[in-house]
């Protein structure tokens, strides 16, 4: 009888031990237990180390270089408002030859002394010596129109003249457009001719050997923006891409493009390149 009891007790202990072993294995050894219960911080539900939630990764976007946009417009605007220079009898500020070259490229030229409401139709906007006859600041609305055109790929070009080198309204316009280059207020002697051969590699001067300028304004260039320099190292033209969209050119001499000088040096090819936007 005693032997039977002891055997029964031993059997029960063995069964209990087996059950406990099974329970322990289920709680400790089963891979899904920790995940389904919330598990370790930063495990299945973490994702904090991935790029999508990293503040410096996908959400960044603003730290890269601006993207150049090429306008689909088929017109060029020659703008003489805001105290700009009207065509002179000598051929200064007269752009008939440049106009013909633009048309040969397929671009019609519009002449305006009031800034159009829609500038996005223009691939190239030439601001002819604003402030040369009288100071007329650009309003916030006018700057917004210029910036809207630039944002869709229009190229803006401010053409200088000794009569407006360093004009505060031009500096204000450049600042409003996000352009860091500035006219210095200085320039070459009156009627001094400069044939500049120190040209950059930017698209408007790519492949050119020289530009012919007459008493140009000097420019204080933004870093990497210098496009044309004279033998003294003075910057006479710059190009910048202040934000996604089109570029802004600051040219120290409007006569590079006018009828009086466009046939000199590589000026005509420079005019073509300005409108091509390649």
C-alpha positions as CSV (number, residue, x, y, z in Angstrom):
1,X,0.0,0.0,0.0
2,X,2.8,2.4,1.0
3,X,4.6,1.6,-2.2
4,X,1.5,2.4,-4.3
5,X,1.1,5.8,-2.5
6,X,4.7,6.7,-3.0
7,X,4.5,5.9,-6.7
8,X,1.3,8.0,-7.0
9,X,3.0,11.0,-5.4
10,X,6.0,10.7,-7.5
11,X,3.9,10.5,-10.6
12,X,2.0,13.7,-9.7
13,X,5.3,15.5,-9.0
14,X,6.6,14.5,-12.4
15,X,3.4,15.7,-14.1
16,X,3.6,19.1,-12.2
17,X,7.2,19.5,-13.2
18,X,6.4,18.8,-16.8
19,X,3.6,21.4,-16.8
20,X,5.8,24.0,-15.2
21,X,8.6,23.4,-17.7
22,X,6.1,23.8,-20.6
23,X,4.8,27.1,-19.1
24,X,8.3,28.5,-18.6
25,X,9.3,27.6,-22.2
26,X,6.2,29.3,-23.5
27,X,6.8,32.5,-21.6
28,X,10.6,32.8,-22.2
29,X,11.3,31.0,-25.5
30,X,8.4,32.2,-27.8
31,X,9.6,35.0,-30.1
32,X,6.2,36.6,-30.5
33,X,5.6,37.3,-26.8
34,X,7.7,40.4,-26.4
35,X,6.4,42.0,-29.7
36,X,2.8,41.5,-29.2
37,X,3.0,42.9,-25.7
38,X,4.6,46.2,-26.7
39,X,8.1,44.7,-26.2
40,X,11.3,46.7,-25.9
41,X,11.2,50.5,-26.5
42,X,12.6,51.1,-29.9
43,X,11.9,47.6,-31.3
44,X,9.1,46.8,-33.6
45,X,7.3,50.0,-32.9
46,X,10.3,52.4,-32.9
47,X,11.2,53.6,-36.4
48,X,12.9,56.6,-34.9
49,X,16.2,55.9,-36.5
50,X,14.8,55.7,-40.0
51,X,15.1,58.6,-42.5
52,X,11.4,59.3,-42.8
53,X,11.2,60.6,-39.2
54,X,14.7,62.1,-39.0
55,X,14.4,65.9,-39.0
56,X,17.7,66.2,-41.0
57,X,16.8,63.7,-43.7
58,X,13.7,63.6,-45.8
59,X,12.2,66.6,-44.0
60,X,15.3,68.8,-44.7
61,X,15.0,69.8,-48.4
62,X,16.1,73.4,-47.8
63,X,19.8,72.8,-47.5
64,X,20.6,71.7,-51.0
65,X,21.6,73.9,-53.9
66,X,18.7,75.7,-55.7
67,X,17.4,74.0,-58.8
68,X,17.6,75.8,-62.2
69,X,14.3,76.0,-64.0
70,X,14.2,76.8,-67.8
71,X,11.3,79.0,-68.9
72,X,9.0,77.8,-71.6
73,X,8.2,81.5,-72.5
74,X,8.7,82.6,-76.1
75,X,9.2,86.4,-75.6
76,X,11.8,88.8,-74.4
77,X,10.9,92.0,-72.5
78,X,12.9,95.2,-72.8
79,X,11.7,97.3,-69.8
80,X,12.6,100.9,-69.5
81,X,10.3,101.9,-66.7
82,X,11.3,102.8,-63.1
83,X,13.5,105.6,-64.4
84,X,15.2,103.4,-67.0
85,X,17.0,104.6,-70.1
86,X,15.0,105.2,-73.2
87,X,16.6,104.6,-76.7
88,X,19.1,107.3,-77.7
89,X,19.8,108.7,-81.2
90,X,23.4,107.4,-81.0
91,X,22.1,103.9,-80.7
92,X,22.7,103.7,-77.0
93,X,19.9,101.8,-75.3
94,X,18.5,100.9,-78.7
95,X,18.1,97.1,-79.2
96,X,17.0,96.7,-82.8
97,X,19.9,94.3,-83.6
98,X,19.4,92.2,-80.5
99,X,15.7,92.2,-81.2
100,X,16.3,90.7,-84.7
101,X,18.6,88.1,-83.2
102,X,16.0,87.1,-80.6
103,X,13.4,86.8,-83.3
104,X,15.7,84.5,-85.3
105,X,15.8,82.3,-82.2
106,X,12.0,82.3,-82.2
107,X,11.4,84.9,-79.5
108,X,9.4,88.1,-80.0
109,X,10.5,91.2,-78.2
110,X,8.2,93.5,-76.3
111,X,9.1,97.0,-75.3
112,X,7.4,98.4,-72.1
113,X,7.8,101.3,-69.8
114,X,5.1,100.0,-67.4
115,X,5.7,96.6,-65.8
116,X,3.3,94.0,-67.2
117,X,1.1,92.2,-64.8
118,X,2.1,88.8,-66.2
119,X,5.8,88.5,-66.5
120,X,5.9,84.7,-66.6
121,X,5.3,84.7,-70.4
122,X,8.8,86.2,-70.8
123,X,11.9,83.9,-70.9
124,X,14.2,87.0,-70.6
125,X,13.4,90.2,-68.8
126,X,15.9,93.1,-69.5
127,X,15.7,95.9,-67.0
128,X,17.4,98.8,-68.8
129,X,19.3,100.9,-66.3
130,X,16.5,101.5,-63.8
131,X,17.0,104.7,-61.8
132,X,19.2,106.3,-64.5
133,X,16.8,109.2,-65.2
134,X,15.0,109.4,-61.9
135,X,14.8,107.3,-58.7
136,X,11.6,105.1,-58.8
137,X,11.7,102.3,-56.2
138,X,10.1,99.0,-57.0
139,X,6.9,98.3,-55.0
140,X,6.4,95.0,-53.1
141,X,3.8,94.1,-55.8
142,X,6.2,94.7,-58.6
143,X,9.0,92.7,-56.9
144,X,6.5,89.9,-56.4
145,X,5.7,89.9,-60.2
146,X,9.4,89.7,-61.0
147,X,9.9,87.0,-58.5
148,X,6.9,85.0,-59.8
149,X,8.4,85.1,-63.3
150,X,11.9,84.1,-62.0
151,X,10.3,81.2,-60.0
152,X,9.0,79.6,-63.3
153,X,12.3,80.0,-65.0
154,X,12.5,83.5,-66.5
155,X,15.9,85.0,-66.5
156,X,16.1,88.6,-65.1
157,X,18.9,90.9,-66.2
158,X,19.7,94.3,-64.7
159,X,21.6,96.3,-67.2
160,X,23.8,99.0,-65.7
161,X,25.0,102.4,-66.8
162,X,27.3,105.0,-65.1
163,X,24.2,107.2,-64.5
164,X,22.8,104.6,-62.0
165,X,25.8,102.7,-60.6
166,X,25.0,102.1,-57.0
167,X,21.5,103.5,-57.1
168,X,19.8,102.6,-53.8
169,X,16.6,101.5,-55.5
170,X,18.5,99.0,-57.6
171,X,20.3,97.7,-54.5
172,X,16.8,97.3,-52.8
173,X,15.6,95.4,-55.8
174,X,18.5,93.0,-55.8
175,X,18.1,92.4,-52.1
176,X,14.4,91.8,-52.5
177,X,15.2,89.2,-55.2
178,X,17.7,87.4,-52.9
179,X,20.7,88.5,-55.0
180,X,23.9,89.2,-53.1
181,X,25.8,91.0,-55.9
182,X,25.7,94.8,-55.8
183,X,26.9,97.7,-58.0
184,X,29.7,99.3,-56.2
185,X,29.0,102.9,-57.4
186,X,32.4,102.9,-59.2
187,X,33.2,102.1,-62.8
188,X,35.5,102.8,-65.7
189,X,36.3,106.3,-66.9
190,X,33.7,108.0,-69.2
191,X,33.7,106.4,-72.6
192,X,36.6,104.0,-71.7
193,X,36.4,100.9,-73.7
194,X,37.2,97.6,-72.1
195,X,37.6,94.3,-74.0
196,X,37.2,91.7,-71.2
197,X,38.8,88.3,-71.8
198,X,38.5,87.0,-68.3
199,X,35.3,85.2,-68.7
200,X,33.7,82.5,-66.5
201,X,32.2,79.2,-67.5
202,X,28.6,80.1,-66.9
203,X,26.1,79.5,-69.8
204,X,25.8,83.2,-71.0
205,X,29.6,83.4,-71.6
206,X,30.3,79.8,-72.4
207,X,32.4,79.5,-75.5
208,X,33.0,83.3,-75.8
209,X,36.5,84.8,-76.1
210,X,35.8,88.4,-75.2
211,X,33.1,91.0,-74.4
212,X,33.3,94.7,-75.5
213,X,32.1,97.1,-72.8
214,X,32.0,100.9,-72.7
215,X,32.5,102.6,-69.3
216,X,30.9,99.8,-67.3
217,X,29.9,99.9,-63.7
218,X,31.9,97.7,-61.3
219,X,30.1,95.0,-59.3
220,X,30.8,93.6,-55.9
221,X,30.1,89.9,-56.7
222,X,28.5,87.2,-54.5
223,X,30.7,84.2,-53.9
224,X,31.1,82.3,-57.1
225,X,28.9,84.7,-59.1
226,X,31.5,86.6,-61.1
227,X,31.1,86.1,-64.8
228,X,33.1,88.8,-66.5
229,X,36.2,90.6,-65.1
230,X,38.6,93.2,-66.6
231,X,42.4,93.2,-66.5
232,X,42.3,94.9,-63.1
233,X,40.3,92.1,-61.6
234,X,37.1,94.2,-61.4
235,X,33.9,92.2,-61.8
236,X,31.7,93.6,-64.6
237,X,29.0,91.0,-64.8
238,X,27.6,88.4,-62.4
239,X,25.0,85.6,-62.5
240,X,23.2,84.1,-59.5
241,X,20.5,81.5,-58.8
242,X,19.0,82.8,-55.5
243,X,16.3,80.1,-55.3
244,X,14.6,77.4,-57.4
245,X,13.7,79.0,-60.7
246,X,15.6,81.3,-63.2
247,X,18.8,83.2,-62.8
248,X,19.5,86.9,-62.2
249,X,22.2,88.5,-64.2
250,X,23.8,91.8,-63.2
251,X,25.6,93.4,-66.1
252,X,27.7,96.5,-65.6
253,X,27.1,97.9,-69.1
254,X,23.8,98.0,-71.1
255,X,25.8,98.9,-74.2
256,X,27.0,95.2,-74.5
257,X,23.6,94.6,-76.0
258,X,22.6,97.8,-77.7
259,X,23.0,98.7,-81.4
260,X,26.2,100.7,-80.7
261,X,28.2,97.8,-79.5
262,X,26.5,94.5,-80.1
263,X,28.6,93.8,-83.2
264,X,31.8,94.2,-81.2
265,X,33.8,91.2,-79.9
266,X,31.4,88.3,-78.9
267,X,28.6,90.6,-77.8
268,X,26.1,89.3,-80.3
269,X,26.6,85.7,-79.1
270,X,26.3,86.8,-75.6
271,X,22.9,88.3,-76.4
272,X,21.9,85.0,-78.0
273,X,23.0,83.0,-74.9
274,X,21.1,85.3,-72.6
275,X,17.9,84.4,-74.3
276,X,18.6,80.7,-74.9
277,X,18.7,79.8,-71.1
278,X,20.4,76.5,-71.8
